[in-house]
Amino acid sequence: MSAGDLPPEAAGRLRDGAFSSGLSVNEFAACLHMGMRPVALVQGYCVMRWSPYSTAGRYGYAPAGYSPTGYPPSSGYRSYPGAPGSNQIGAGPFFNPAYNWTPPPGALSNYRCPHYYTGGDHRVWGANYEQTWLTNTWQHGFDTAYARMVEEAEEAGAHGVVGVVDTSSLLIDRSIREFHIYGTAVALEGQPVPGRVWTSYLAGPRLAKLIESGFMPTEVVAAMASVRSWPVCVTESLMRGSYFNVGSLTYDPQEITQISDAQMQARRLARDYVKRRLGPDNLHGADLEVGVHEMGEGNVEVDCILRGTRIRRVRPADPLEPPRLTVRVNG
């Protein structure tokens, strides 16, 4: 969406002379105390196609090298000579020249079973990998909705947008996702309109405390990472909540390492993406949202969203004057 092409409904709402706000009474009063006048509730939308499977590049229904029968592609049933390294779960990376199988592209960690044979009753390998197509789709949807909200704020003559709320929800089924971002546009009394509108998840007293400390918000920052876990046989069994048995060997209940790794990997990736967007600035009011979607026994998708307000120090700390009582109620 280019500048000046707001939908007619949005343009009319911003020109009708009345203002709207998504702030609570306390937040509204705090904005007025800081010299910020609410002018409009501004918002942006974007609808994206969403799929847990990629149809581009080397990815199809599953990563390259995936075998739905549980053993390496085109191997048939035969003895398992073992892969280099330890037999412990999670000891990777896994490469077995006998099967000519390599980890899928973008693999974050690889796993193999502790057995020395293969068969259709279990998977002999597993991998965690980032679903980069979902990460990129989410970021594109968020950034597009955000840009449309900022465009509305500019149209309203605002200096900033406070109390930003962003949501994303699935429509129809899992194939369509809607991104919605909104907040209250504010104008600073007696100040010229800036060249760039600033945005903040914060509002009211929390925003006032930040400004008192000598910081100003520059923009809201959010990033998402999606990690898919294709389970090794041990992971499949433990995710059923049962003991894992191989011949006469029985493994007691234990940590499901592959799933624990997927959780931590998703968090790490989201944090790294946010850091890249911050540059020399800091993140304030960070919020971490994690969702887990089960595709099958041990076959899970971990989505992690990290968001917060990018802040920058602009002056030394300077406390605001205490608010004055403006309304009296006679008893």
N, C-alpha and C positions, 0 to 999 in steps of 0.2 A: 504494500500500500504506500503510495507516494504522498507527499505533503499536499493538503488541500482537497483530498478526495474522501472526506468523512461521509458516512452514510447520511442521507437526508434526515433520518430520524434523530441521529446524534447531533447534527448541526442545528436542527430546530430546538432540541432540548437545551443546548448551550446558549441559544439566543433568546429564550422566552422571558428573561428578566428575573426569574426566580432561581434560587440556588438549592441544591440538594447536598446532603452530607451523609456519610456512613459512620460518623463519629458518635461516641457516647456523650452524655452531658458533660462529664468530667473532661473528656478529651477535647470537646468543643471549647470549653472554658479555658483550658490550658493553651490552646492555639491562640485564642484572643489575647491572653495574657502575654504571649510571646510576640504579638503583633502580626499574627497570621490570620487572615480573613478567609474562611472557607467560601469557595465560589461555585463548586460543582462536584458532583459525583461522576467520576470519569471511569471508563472501562474499555477493555479490548477483548476480542474473541479470536480464536483460530480453531479450525477443525482439521485433524490430521488422520490419515489412514494409519492403522496400527496393527502390527502382526508380530506374534512371537517367533515367526520363522522368516528367514531371509530368502529371497529369490534372486539375489544378485551375487555376482562374483563367484567365489568357490563355495558359497553356502547354498544349500537347498533346504530340504526339510530338516536336515541335521548337518553338523559340521563334517568336513571331508574326513573320511576314514571311519565314519560311524557304521556299525554293523547291527541291524536290528535282531539278529540271531544270537548276539551275545559274544561271539568270538570274532577275531579279525577277519576282514573281508576276504572272501575266496579261499579261506584256509581249510574249510571242511572240518571234520572232527579228527583231531590227531593229538598226540602228546604235546604238552606245553614245556618247552625247554627252559623257560624262565628268562626274565629280562635282567639286564645288568643292574647291580645295586642291591639294596636291602629288600627283604620280603615284606617289610612293614608297610602298612597302609599309608599312602601319601608320599612314599619315597619315590620321587620322580627326579628329573623328567623320564618318561618312559619311551624307549625306542627299542623295538624288537626286530632286528634285521631279518630273522627267519620269516616273519610275516610281512615285511616291507610296510609296516604301519608307522606313521609319524603322528604326533599330536595335531589336532585341528588348528587352523590358522587363528591367531589371537588367543591361544590357550594361556590361562593364567597359572594353572597347575594341573598336573597329570597324575593319575592314580592307576594302580594295577592290583589285581587280586593276589592273595597269598598262596594260590594253588599252583600245581605243576601240571595241570591238564586243562583242556578247554572242552566246552560242551554247550548245548543250547539251553541248559538250565541256569546259567549265570553269565554275567558279563565279565570278561577278563581285563577290561580296561575302563577307565572313566576319565573325565576331564571337566574342569571349570573354565569357562571362557566368557569374555564380555560380549554381549549382544550389541555391537556398536551401532547397528542400524536402528535399534530402539533408543539408544542414548542420543543419537543425532536427531531422530524424529522428535523426541521430547524437547530437546533444546531448541529446535526450529519452531515448534509450536509455542513454547513459552516466549521466546524472543519476539515472535510475530505479534502475539497478543499484547505483550508489553509495549512494543512500538506503537500499537494502535491506541493504547491507553495514554501514552505520553503525547501523541498527536492531539487527542481530545483536550488534554491539559493545556497544551500550547494554544489551541483554538480558544480556550476560556481565559487566556491571559494570565495563567498561573505561574508562580515561581517554582512550586514543588507539589508533590503528591504524598500525603501522609496516610498512615493506616492501610497500606496496601495489603490486599488479600489475593492470593492466587490459588486456583483450584484446577484440577484436571480430572475428568471422569469419562468412563467408557460409555459410548452410545451404541444402541442396537445390539451389539454383543461385544466381543473383544476386537472387533475390526476397525472401529472408529473411536477416536478420543477427542474430546472437546477441552480446550484450554480457555479459561476465563480469568482475567485479572482486573481488579477494580480498586479504587481508593478515592480519597477526598482531595481534590485540587485546592491549594491554598495560595493566596497572594500576600506578599509582604507590603504593609502599608508604607507608602512614600518611597518605594524602591522601584527602579526601572526593571522591566521584564528581562530576565537573563537570556543568554543565547542558548542555554540548555536547561531543561526542567530537571530538578533533582527529585528523587523518589525515596521513600522510606517505609519499611514495615512498621516502624514505630509511630506512635501518636500520643498526644497528651503528656502526662507527667514523665513518662519514660523518654520521650523526645526532648522535653524541657531539661531533664537531667543531663542528657547527652550534650546539648548546646551549652549548658552551664559549665560543663567540663572542658569546653573549648573545641569540641568536635562538631562537624556538620555532616549530615548524610549526603552521599553523592548519587547512589542508585541502589536498588534492590538487586541482589545477586542470587541466582539459584542454578543448580546443576543436578543432573540425574545420571546414575550409572545402573546398568542392568547386567547381572551376571547369571548365566545359565549353568546348572550343574547336571551333567550327564553322569549317572551313577555307575560306580564300579559295583561288583556283585555284593561286597560287604556293606556298602552304603544302602543298597536296595533292601537287604535283609534287616539291617538295623532300623531302617525307616518304617518297617512293619511293626516295630516294637517287640521283636522276638529275638531269641538267641540265634547266633550264627553257627551253623554246624557244617563241617566238612569232614566226611568220613567219620573217624573216631574223635576228631578234634572239636571242642566246643569253646567258643569265645564268649566270655561273660559280657554283660552289658558294659558298654564303653562309650567314649566320646565319638560322635559321628564326624570324623575329621573333615571329610569332604564338604559337608554342609556348613560346619563352622568356618571353614576357609572361605566359602562362597559369601557368607555374611560379612566377614572382615574385608574381603576383596571389594565388595560393592561399596562399603563405607570408605575405603581408602581411595578408590577411583573418584567418587563424588567429591571428597575433600580435595584431591589433586586438581580437579576441574575448577572448583571454586577458587583455589589459590591462584590459578592462572588468570582468572578474571579480576582478582583483587589488585595485582601489581604491587606497588609499595604501600597500599592502604590496608586497613584492618576490617574484619568482619565483626559486627555487633549483633547481639540477639539471635545467635545461630539456632536453627531448628532442624532436627534430623527426623525424617520420615522414612520408614522401611516397610515394604510390603513383600510378602512371600506368596507365590502362586504355585500350587502343586500340579504338575503335569502328569504325574504317575508316581510309583513308589520310588522315592529318592530322586526323581526327576523334577527339580524345582527351579523356579526363576526368582531371583532376589532383586528387587528394585529399591534403590536408595536415592532419596532426594534430600539435598542439603541446601538450605536457604538462609539468608540473613541480610542485614543492611550494611553496605559498604560505607565506611566512614573515613573522614580525613581531618586531621588537626588543622585548625585555621587560626587559632589564637590561644593565649593562656586561659586558664579557667577563670570565669567571671560569673559568680552567682547572680541569678535574677532577683529582682526585688520581690519581697513576699507579696502574695496576692492580697488585695484589699476587699473587704466585705462590701458588696454592692447591693444586696437585697436584705431588708430587715423584715422580720415577721413579728408583729406585736402580739404578745400573749394576753 
